[in-house]
Structures are given as structure tokens and as C-alpha cells.
Amino acid sequence: MAPFAETPILSHHTKSPIEVSKEPDLLDGWWTSEYLFALERRAVFSKTWICIAHRSRFTKPGDYISMEIAGLPILIILGKDHIVRAFHNVCRHRAYTVTKKPAGSSLVLGCRYHGWSYDTKGNLVKAPQFDGIQGFKKSENGLFKIQTCTDRGGFIYINLSAGQLLEAPDCQETLELATEHGISAGSKWITGWELSGGFNWKTVGASDRTGIGTSAASAAGNWFIEKMVSMFRRPQLDVAGAKLVKVAPLTTVAMIPKCPLWLMLTTIPISAGQCTVKCDVFSTDATTLNKTDKEVLSSFVASHIHALEQSYEAVKIIRPFQEPLLLPLLKGHLKLERLAGMEIFPGKREEGKSEGFCRAERVCKELDQIAKAGNVLRSTVSGLDW
């Protein structure tokens, strides 16, 4: 299996210079600094592999999910060739969002602004008012691709970096999970929902082997989880004994003991102290959920998020005692920015406009102005009292 479904190579520098000043102490405000969070968006989320979904979330061609990572709207869709691909969820014409819903199914994705439409491979298939314009090529105006890899267990990884990647993601944790618990691309997605939480994304990995955070916070969180979910223990669904496995940097997989059910909890950072947690429930067989099971799982996830909030409250004023393994990555990116004299956004796409595109765009703007003038005239006429 090839490591990447698609690999775009584009520029990753902004044109706005930044001031060169003394390097800040990143450990100050490790949990609360918005400056640090902005750096994490550029240095972590925009250029590392992120386990973002599972193949069984997509059952038929055209099935898609959309979300925002590091401030970038993304779209993940199953193609007609049954390959999962990821794209920037931005129309190439006027940069409007293509899909508005968090999930759906469509073989043709259309932007509502001017009707540009794309197929499941991200190719531009329809561009009203641009057809016939000399020099305009649909093949050069498809959705921007995001590097994507699906491992043998069905776990989907994306990397927002626009540059060439030399290494595939480290899938060891997910492959071990898949082997031990029978997880595969043939698993069944059952349901999903989202919850908001007041915590820093690094709180999730406070004691995992990535070294992000401190072990004390994780210990407190685990105790709280056990305390909160103990009331839900029952023979059919023993969530109190759930095994939590962190897949850095944003995902946690929860295995329910003696049960084919498993959960994928994906933390979407919003700010230094706010996250959204996407919860998806899967089964390794045809198991379905009854009303009680859904209530138990919902309470389990809510308790998990509450535990993270409690951990965050306990550590947010504490400077890490040991250097987190994440720190060199942040310092390295900051050094590159200082050498370049500007902020570097690895996931940012800078597109060039062909002469044909610019010519067609002028025509499109003229038609927009005519349409606006017509709307104003109709509004004026309708307002007259004859």
C-alpha cells in the first residue's frame, strides 16, 4: 500500500514579515498562552500526522465529513474508487466553504456562491461563466489536496503540510489496537456526536509517551474518570473498565472490555483553553446500540471531558517540571520563522492565478455587478407606491 493517497507540494511561507525579538520562554503559560497556541497551530497541527477518522465512517462513495483543524477547514471524502481523500474545504474560486454540514453524502460537491462543483477526487467538473474562457483550465483549479494515509487497521491520518513528506505516519499504536481488538476497515460506524470542553488540548496527553504535559494531571484525571463512570458499570456495557489509548497528538481510542464496541475521541483545539471533542462509536461486528447503551456511552464521554477540565484547572497555573517532548518541535519551528523573518504556515496554500482565470474572473465580477444592480432596481420598484 502506498503511504500517501495524494501529495501536493506548494509554498508554505506568508508574505507578512514579523518582528525579530528575544525568544520567549514557551513554558510560561504552557497551558493558557494564546501566543503559544498560535505557534502550535503552525508548528504542530499544520505539519504532523493526525489520526483524524476511521475508514468505516465512510460506507459508500460520496460519504464525507468536514471539520476545522488549526484554523483550516478540511473535507474528508470517499471516492468512487473507494479511496479516502482529504482536501481543504475551500472553493478555488472565491475561497468559500464547499460543504457546510459536518457530515453528508454527495458524489458532486458544489459551492453555493457561484456554482463551482467538484467530484470525489477533488477535480473541478463545473465552473459556470468560466467555460469557454481562453486559458482557463479546470484541471488546474481542483480542490487543494491534503496528504492522506490509511493504515491496515482502517485508521485515517492526514498531514496538512503543503511540502513533500518523506515519512509515512507512525501507525504502531493503531495497528496494535487493530490487531488486539479485531478493528479493521470492515468495522461498523454506529453513531457520533460532539461536545465542548474548557481545557487545553495538551491536557489529553498529560501522561502518554509523547511527554506532553505532566503525569500528575493524568493520574488525577484517570482517578476522576473511574470515580465518575463507576456508577454506570453493568454486565452488558462495562465502560468503567474501558482501555484508553492516546494516538498523538489529538485522538484517544477507548476500547470497551468484553464488547465489540469501541470509541474514537478526537480533540479539536479551538483556543488555548477550549476544545471540541468529536466522539464516534464503532463496532467490530453488527452490534447495535439500545437506548440504555447510548445513555451510558454519552455519560462516559461527558465524564471523560469533565475529567480533562478538572485536570486543566489543576495544572493551568503550573509550569511543567520537566521539559515536554513537544518543546523542541516548537522551538525548532520558531527558529525557522526567525531566520525567515516571517511566520511560516506549513498548511497554507498559495495559489497562482493563470491569465485565463483572471480573464474569466473579470467577466464573473461584471456579471455580479449587473446582478446586484438588478436587485437594487427591483427593490426600488417594489417599494414604490403607485
BAKOL-694518 format. One line per field, with one value per residue (C-alpha): residue number from 1; x, y, z; chain. Coordinates in Angstrom, 3 decimals. Layout:
# residues N
num = (NUM_...) $
c1 = (X_...) $
c2 = (Y_...) $
c3 = (Z_...) $
chaine = (A_...) $
END
This chain:
# residues 386
num = (1_2_3_4_5_6_7_8_9_10_11_12_13_14_15_16_17_18_19_20_21_22_23_24_25_26_27_28_29_30_31_32_33_34_35_36_37_38_39_40_41_42_43_44_45_46_47_48_49_50_51_52_53_54_55_56_57_58_59_60_61_62_63_64_65_66_67_68_69_70_71_72_73_74_75_76_77_78_79_80_81_82_83_84_85_86_87_88_89_90_91_92_93_94_95_96_97_98_99_100_101_102_103_104_105_106_107_108_109_110_111_112_113_114_115_116_117_118_119_120_121_122_123_124_125_126_127_128_129_130_131_132_133_134_135_136_137_138_139_140_141_142_143_144_145_146_147_148_149_150_151_152_153_154_155_156_157_158_159_160_161_162_163_164_165_166_167_168_169_170_171_172_173_174_175_176_177_178_179_180_181_182_183_184_185_186_187_188_189_190_191_192_193_194_195_196_197_198_199_200_201_202_203_204_205_206_207_208_209_210_211_212_213_214_215_216_217_218_219_220_221_222_223_224_225_226_227_228_229_230_231_232_233_234_235_236_237_238_239_240_241_242_243_244_245_246_247_248_249_250_251_252_253_254_255_256_257_258_259_260_261_262_263_264_265_266_267_268_269_270_271_272_273_274_275_276_277_278_279_280_281_282_283_284_285_286_287_288_289_290_291_292_293_294_295_296_297_298_299_300_301_302_303_304_305_306_307_308_309_310_311_312_313_314_315_316_317_318_319_320_321_322_323_324_325_326_327_328_329_330_331_332_333_334_335_336_337_338_339_340_341_342_343_344_345_346_347_348_349_350_351_352_353_354_355_356_357_358_359_360_361_362_363_364_365_366_367_368_369_370_371_372_373_374_375_376_377_378_379_380_381_382_383_384_385_386) $
c1 = (0.000_1.370_1.813_0.043_-3.143_-2.266_0.777_0.609_3.775_3.184_4.702_4.305_5.537_3.389_4.307_3.835_7.125_7.297_9.449_12.601_12.811_14.160_12.962_10.118_10.071_7.474_6.986_5.462_1.764_2.225_-1.455_-3.026_-0.985_-2.781_0.613_1.773_-1.463_-0.966_2.552_1.197_-1.190_1.783_4.363_2.256_-1.187_-0.046_2.850_2.436_0.392_-3.005_-5.202_-8.490_-11.068_-11.666_-12.370_-15.628_-17.003_-17.463_-19.743_-20.465_-18.779_-19.558_-19.753_-17.856_-17.069_-15.844_-14.229_-11.650_-8.083_-5.571_-7.963_-8.097_-11.422_-10.913_-13.038_-12.578_-14.491_-14.720_-14.145_-15.845_-12.657_-13.206_-10.123_-10.485_-9.003_-8.779_-8.992_-9.079_-12.787_-12.405_-13.660_-10.843_-12.896_-13.707_-12.489_-15.993_-16.610_-17.753_-19.515_-21.485_-22.588_-20.306_-21.206_-23.143_-23.014_-22.733_-20.863_-20.702_-19.715_-20.992_-20.069_-23.245_-21.618_-21.016_-21.813_-18.317_-18.609_-16.061_-16.074_-14.992_-11.358_-11.439_-11.427_-13.291_-16.124_-18.274_-17.410_-20.343_-19.342_-15.783_-16.440_-15.083_-12.738_-9.403_-6.620_-8.863_-8.247_-10.459_-7.581_-5.622_-8.432_-9.363_-9.627_-6.297_-5.304_-4.230_-1.802_-3.698_-2.771_-4.983_-3.302_-4.171_-6.487_-8.547_-7.333_-7.042_-4.173_-3.823_-0.930_-1.708_1.830_1.967_5.520_6.849_6.769_9.480_7.978_4.629_2.878_3.861_0.895_2.277_-0.302_-3.321_-2.030_-1.506_-5.022_-6.457_-4.656_-5.566_-9.229_-10.166_-10.572_-10.500_-11.835_-14.817_-15.825_-19.222_-19.767_-22.839_-23.254_-21.395_-21.741_-19.715_-19.202_-17.357_-14.879_-12.916_-9.399_-6.110_-5.565_-2.268_-4.183_-5.387_-1.861_-0.632_0.957_1.334_4.694_4.898_5.830_3.281_2.270_2.766_1.957_0.271_-2.517_-3.193_-3.302_-5.883_-7.865_-7.852_-8.998_-11.819_-12.903_-13.024_-14.971_-17.492_-18.166_-18.272_-21.992_-22.516_-20.870_-23.133_-22.557_-23.678_-21.508_-18.650_-17.355_-15.625_-13.081_-12.563_-8.984_-7.937_-5.137_-3.765_-2.847_-0.829_-1.485_-5.291_-7.013_-7.948_-9.331_-11.490_-11.929_-14.935_-13.975_-15.786_-17.686_-17.279_-17.859_-15.046_-14.935_-12.774_-12.481_-10.873_-9.962_-10.278_-8.423_-10.328_-8.160_-5.656_-8.437_-11.251_-11.696_-14.398_-14.406_-15.758_-16.989_-17.603_-18.882_-17.888_-18.396_-16.230_-19.403_-23.058_-23.802_-26.325_-26.947_-30.087_-31.288_-29.540_-26.223_-26.368_-27.028_-24.130_-21.706_-22.881_-22.320_-18.914_-17.755_-19.170_-17.305_-14.105_-14.380_-15.202_-12.093_-9.997_-11.497_-10.670_-7.104_-6.770_-7.912_-5.297_-2.333_-3.051_-1.155_1.711_4.872_5.891_8.523_10.186_10.748_7.867_8.909_6.767_9.008_11.894_9.380_8.009_11.460_12.637_9.728_10.162_13.833_12.886_10.485_13.114_15.575_12.923_11.765_8.139_5.591_5.566_2.265_3.126_-0.514_-1.238_-1.829_-0.691_-2.236_-1.193_-3.842_-3.459_-4.216_-7.294_-8.546_-8.072_-9.874_-12.808_-12.840_-13.262_-16.260_-17.669_-17.300_-19.014_-21.940_-22.049_-22.281_-25.056_-26.955_-26.561_-27.748_-30.793_-31.586_-31.358_-33.661_-36.229_-36.086_-36.647_-39.527_-41.241_-41.010_-42.826_-46.409_-48.160) $
c2 = (0.000_3.396_5.634_8.599_8.812_12.279_14.526_18.234_20.347_24.058_27.115_27.447_30.975_34.015_37.402_39.298_39.955_39.571_41.407_39.662_39.759_37.761_34.153_33.780_31.206_28.829_27.026_30.173_29.927_26.355_25.664_29.096_31.204_32.177_33.099_29.527_28.132_30.133_28.704_25.188_25.695_26.393_24.016_21.011_20.775_22.076_19.685_16.495_13.404_13.461_10.377_12.001_9.320_5.650_4.065_2.503_6.029_6.037_3.346_4.457_6.742_10.369_9.969_12.843_14.552_18.100_19.951_22.616_21.846_24.570_27.149_25.369_23.890_20.346_17.810_14.017_12.045_8.527_8.460_6.331_4.256_3.589_5.591_8.106_11.513_14.777_18.311_21.874_22.623_25.847_26.625_27.613_30.476_32.802_30.666_29.936_26.733_23.939_21.650_23.317_20.231_18.270_15.083_14.077_12.216_13.548_12.487_16.135_18.873_22.282_25.710_27.732_31.050_30.716_27.060_25.630_21.863_19.156_15.364_12.941_13.217_16.991_17.665_20.729_19.460_22.566_26.268_28.373_31.564_30.226_27.641_28.728_31.349_31.063_29.885_28.683_25.038_23.033_20.634_23.437_24.505_21.440_21.436_21.667_18.167_17.146_14.284_11.235_7.763_4.859_2.112_-1.607_-1.179_1.424_4.447_7.553_10.006_13.429_15.882_19.494_20.339_21.578_20.319_16.916_14.386_11.760_9.577_7.869_8.285_6.120_3.739_1.398_2.278_1.982_-1.189_-2.816_-1.779_-3.161_-6.471_-6.927_-5.964_-7.010_-3.474_-3.184_-1.151_-3.509_-2.228_-0.578_3.082_3.365_6.974_10.136_13.483_16.484_18.079_21.224_21.336_24.003_22.551_22.805_20.120_19.067_18.010_14.949_13.583_14.548_11.141_9.471_8.518_11.732_13.525_16.292_17.697_16.127_12.721_14.187_15.700_12.407_10.487_12.885_12.645_8.839_8.699_11.106_9.085_5.881_7.645_9.172_6.122_3.535_4.204_3.078_-0.332_-3.155_-6.583_-5.550_-2.424_-2.059_1.412_1.680_-0.860_0.902_0.946_4.421_4.626_8.021_8.390_11.614_14.403_14.701_11.315_8.866_5.394_3.803_0.023_-1.373_-4.683_-7.907_-5.964_-5.289_-1.566_0.984_4.775_7.314_10.637_13.348_16.597_19.652_22.605_25.889_28.072_27.694_26.809_25.482_22.306_20.414_16.628_14.580_11.194_8.324_4.910_1.829_-1.919_-4.765_-6.666_-5.887_-4.866_-2.056_0.283_0.334_3.417_2.456_1.819_5.242_6.899_5.016_5.976_9.587_9.785_8.136_10.693_13.592_12.278_11.975_15.609_16.737_14.908_16.790_20.069_19.154_18.270_21.529_23.534_21.720_22.325_25.524_27.702_25.225_25.452_21.932_20.387_18.513_19.638_18.266_16.379_18.807_21.730_21.080_20.952_24.345_25.859_24.446_25.992_29.302_29.322_28.787_31.716_33.982_33.045_33.686_36.893_35.844_33.406_30.073_28.283_24.810_24.091_27.334_27.096_29.977_29.631_31.315_32.692_31.970_34.609_32.634_32.531_36.288_36.956_34.771_36.339_39.790_38.517_36.953_40.199_42.148_39.711_40.050_43.825_43.543_41.138_43.466_46.418_44.406_43.514_47.161_48.193_45.513_46.535_50.195_49.429_47.124_49.888_52.484_53.268_53.710) $
c3 = (0.000_-0.970_2.095_0.544_-1.488_-2.737_-2.183_-3.102_-3.000_-2.582_-0.930_2.824_3.627_4.290_2.896_6.148_7.991_11.754_14.226_15.401_19.183_22.090_22.108_24.631_27.413_25.994_29.303_30.766_30.025_28.748_29.302_28.819_26.382_23.163_21.691_22.305_20.885_17.678_17.439_17.994_15.089_12.832_14.316_15.341_13.770_10.380_9.825_11.844_11.075_12.798_13.219_12.298_11.397_10.610_7.238_8.425_8.905_5.116_3.714_0.155_-2.409_-1.692_2.088_3.693_6.973_7.422_10.301_11.081_12.165_13.034_11.660_8.302_7.112_5.832_3.992_4.009_1.394_-0.018_-3.771_-6.380_-6.413_-2.668_-1.668_1.167_0.344_2.229_0.843_2.033_2.285_0.325_-3.178_-5.528_-6.932_-4.034_-1.075_0.197_2.170_-0.130_2.366_5.137_7.089_9.444_7.562_4.471_1.193_-2.359_-5.485_-6.574_-4.136_-5.194_-3.863_-3.443_-4.266_-7.999_-8.590_-8.921_-8.480_-7.646_-7.864_-5.138_-6.266_-5.834_-9.574_-10.799_-13.016_-13.395_-13.431_-14.670_-16.540_-16.905_-19.619_-22.975_-21.495_-23.262_-20.975_-18.140_-17.281_-14.947_-14.329_-12.622_-10.308_-8.284_-4.501_-2.697_-1.619_1.874_2.284_3.478_4.654_5.780_7.779_7.693_10.675_8.830_10.808_8.622_9.076_7.483_7.300_6.426_5.350_1.771_1.275_0.294_3.140_3.308_6.022_6.499_9.856_12.800_12.877_15.529_18.194_15.919_14.261_17.664_18.676_15.457_15.844_19.503_19.220_15.691_14.351_10.565_7.667_7.863_11.314_11.557_12.413_14.642_15.729_16.628_18.368_19.541_22.935_24.003_26.854_28.701_28.636_26.775_24.122_25.746_28.850_26.905_26.622_30.074_30.761_27.390_25.922_23.873_27.097_26.616_29.985_33.405_34.845_37.914_35.840_34.094_37.363_38.726_35.513_35.468_39.089_38.321_35.273_37.315_40.040_37.653_35.478_38.264_38.608_35.020_35.346_34.275_32.679_29.190_28.870_31.334_30.482_33.847_32.599_29.267_27.983_26.804_24.241_23.165_19.499_19.408_19.019_19.161_19.305_22.050_21.312_24.029_23.996_25.901_27.590_26.598_23.967_20.226_20.777_20.644_20.591_18.806_20.640_18.534_20.252_18.017_19.606_19.409_21.638_24.462_26.886_24.700_22.657_20.819_21.225_18.316_19.525_17.110_18.193_16.194_16.419_15.177_14.263_13.581_17.178_17.575_20.496_22.575_24.409_27.651_25.879_24.252_27.601_29.204_26.423_26.424_30.173_29.801_27.228_29.256_32.310_30.275_29.187_32.721_33.947_31.398_32.598_36.186_35.193_33.301_36.309_38.411_36.095_34.171_36.649_36.965_34.908_33.669_35.940_33.082_29.507_27.380_24.250_22.275_23.199_20.727_17.881_18.854_19.318_16.005_14.116_15.919_14.899_11.248_11.449_12.938_10.208_7.565_9.226_8.935_10.287_8.462_7.896_6.512_5.681_3.853_0.116_-2.062_-5.452_-8.635_-10.988_-14.685_-17.294_-18.296_-14.713_-14.290_-17.569_-16.514_-13.062_-14.582_-16.537_-13.360_-11.390_-14.154_-14.041_-10.244_-10.562_-13.128_-10.860_-7.863_-9.913_-10.975_-7.358_-6.314_-9.168_-8.306_-4.644_-5.568_-7.918_-5.425_-2.817_-4.960_-4.033_-7.353) $
chaine = (A_A_A_A_A_A_A_A_A_A_A_A_A_A_A_A_A_A_A_A_A_A_A_A_A_A_A_A_A_A_A_A_A_A_A_A_A_A_A_A_A_A_A_A_A_A_A_A_A_A_A_A_A_A_A_A_A_A_A_A_A_A_A_A_A_A_A_A_A_A_A_A_A_A_A_A_A_A_A_A_A_A_A_A_A_A_A_A_A_A_A_A_A_A_A_A_A_A_A_A_A_A_A_A_A_A_A_A_A_A_A_A_A_A_A_A_A_A_A_A_A_A_A_A_A_A_A_A_A_A_A_A_A_A_A_A_A_A_A_A_A_A_A_A_A_A_A_A_A_A_A_A_A_A_A_A_A_A_A_A_A_A_A_A_A_A_A_A_A_A_A_A_A_A_A_A_A_A_A_A_A_A_A_A_A_A_A_A_A_A_A_A_A_A_A_A_A_A_A_A_A_A_A_A_A_A_A_A_A_A_A_A_A_A_A_A_A_A_A_A_A_A_A_A_A_A_A_A_A_A_A_A_A_A_A_A_A_A_A_A_A_A_A_A_A_A_A_A_A_A_A_A_A_A_A_A_A_A_A_A_A_A_A_A_A_A_A_A_A_A_A_A_A_A_A_A_A_A_A_A_A_A_A_A_A_A_A_A_A_A_A_A_A_A_A_A_A_A_A_A_A_A_A_A_A_A_A_A_A_A_A_A_A_A_A_A_A_A_A_A_A_A_A_A_A_A_A_A_A_A_A_A_A_A_A_A_A_A_A_A_A_A_A_A_A_A_A_A_A_A_A_A_A_A_A_A_A_A_A_A_A_A_A_A_A_A_A_A_A_A_A_A_A_A_A_A_A_A_A_A_A_A_A_A_A_A) $
END
